[in-house]
Amino acid sequence: MKKRILIALGILILAAGIGAGGWYYYTHHAGSKSGSDTVYVTKISKLSEMDSGVENRYAGVVEPQETVQVKIESGRKVKEIQVKTGEEVKKGQLLFQYDLGSIQQSLQEAQLALDRLKNEALSISDQITTLEAEKKKATADNQLSYTIEIETQKMNLKKNEYDQKSKQAEIEKLSQATQNTEVRSEIDGVIQKIDTSKMGGDDSDGVDDTLTEGSSDSGDSGSGDSSSNAFITILSTGAYRVKGTVNEVNRDSIIEGTPVIIRSRVDSSKTWKGTMGSVDMDNSASNNSSDMAMYGMSSTSNDQTSSSTYPFYVNLDSSDGLMLGQHVYIEPDEGQDDNKVGIWLNDYFIVDADTDSPYVWIADAGNKLVKRDVVLGQYDENLAEYEIADGLTEKDKIAFPTDELKEGMSAVEGTADQTTSAMWDTSDEEDSLDESGEDYSDLESDGAEPEMIEDSDMTDVTDDISSGDDLVPMEGAPTE
């Protein structure tokens, strides 16, 4: 019996605590939940400024449409560089000159090698002639050995002839190189990188001078090997494109040919138009942090949470006003920048929009919530917005409609996020309620089931209390 009394008192104390906490929450939480007399509202003018209708927005960076990588010809050395990193160059401008002395030395060595091959060919030919003469005089037992030796020398002669042709081609190439010691730019652009370690051959010391740290893979440089072999990298000017990045989760949202808007991060009023390119699936990169955080996943080094990212490119209608390396936003062109006359609201603010009596919830002059009938005009399917033909002004303050709203509730001006948060708050509240309306969310989170007391047990407890039986105080309870 005493055990039942203790259980009952514990439940009564717990219920009192929950009741007090619930009373405090519902009397201090501003919103449109049941039990609250306050709701957030926002001026229509501010709401219209913040509501762009864009669901997907990607970060991007402006990069050149073309990247040219100049390599040093095999066996040649650079005498003098005529440009420096960050310098703008024109098509046909001198970039560097080859060392003519090294070419002439290589040409002399190649010519000597060719002369040795020619002398060797004459010697082999003489040996073949001698062997054929001796074979005629040899006995039948030695005929086979002479035949083998003659065939071997003929093969050596053919190899010699091949080596002579290869060396002759090398000499012709070197001869042409002596007439062409200058290397000029193929495009108008900016010098992004100069790898001076390539100037004097494979064993030369030098510095990898790059305009932007970590940008050697930009553009169409291809694989990392191709980029590392470049002596000078030139980024084209005048024709830009925008590079963005997606991961494995959202890469399917990139649809080639989709119109997009490029928006400046500094000044949102500055925009450029373009079309979406395809995702480059051949150049993925591993990412363990930023992209996973976008989807609420923890950022760890665990392979199970890593995500591959893929670049995509936007082809611009015009790049006037853009700067190389500028960071921008990429967003689908859904008409959000079209200049619309009048008031336009998202359809979720309008109650009974599909009937003859649509209305919205607004704050009156006394900051009390009231219903306001509105006349709807056009409907923008891309942005899910209605034109308000009559019934509202830019100065009116609107609330997000929920089932808990009632006329006469106090209205407090807040941000657009606070105004629309009622939609999520309501759903969260409903999830924690069972069919009877009791809130067991805290208990369920610990995996425990609420323990119910039978009516007969409760009767016994109340009888014991009323009869004045001795009760054992709970640990920590106050005593007289």
Sequence and secondary structure as in RCSB ss.txt:
>XXXX:A:sequence
MKKRILIALGILILAAGIGAGGWYYYTHHAGSKSGSDTVYVTKISKLSEMDSGVENRYAGVVEPQETVQVKIESG
RKVKEIQVKTGEEVKKGQLLFQYDLGSIQQSLQEAQLALDRLKNEALSISDQITTLEAEKKKATADNQLSYTIEI
ETQKMNLKKNEYDQKSKQAEIEKLSQATQNTEVRSEIDGVIQKIDTSKMGGDDSDGVDDTLTEGSSDSGDSGSGD
SSSNAFITILSTGAYRVKGTVNEVNRDSIIEGTPVIIRSRVDSSKTWKGTMGSVDMDNSASNNSSDMAMYGMSST
SNDQTSSSTYPFYVNLDSSDGLMLGQHVYIEPDEGQDDNKVGIWLNDYFIVDADTDSPYVWIADAGNKLVKRDVV
LGQYDENLAEYEIADGLTEKDKIAFPTDELKEGMSAVEGTADQTTSAMWDTSDEEDSLDESGEDYSDLESDGAEP
EMIEDSDMTDVTDDISSGDDLVPMEGAPTE
>XXXX:A:secstr
 HHHHHHHHHHHHHHHHHHHHHHHHHHH  SSSTT  EEEEEEHHHHHHH       EEEEEEES EEEE   TT
  EEEE   TT EE TT EEEEE HHHHHHHHHHHHHHHHHHHHHHHHHHHHHHHHHHHHHHS GGGHHHHHHHH
HHHHHHHHHHHHHHHHHHHHHHHHHHHHH  EEE SSSEEEEEEEGGGTT TT    EEESSTT TT TT  SHH
HHHT SEEEEESS EEEEEEEETTTGGG  TT EEEEEESS TT EEEEEEEEE TTS EEESSHHHHHTT    
S GGG EEEEEEEEEES  TT  TT EEEEEE SSTTS   SEEEEGGG BTTTSS  EEEEE TTSBEEEEE E
EEEEETTTTEEEEEES  TT EEE   TT  TT EEEE  HHHHHHHHHHHHHHHHTB TTS B HHHHHTT   
    HHHHHHHHHHHHHT      TT    
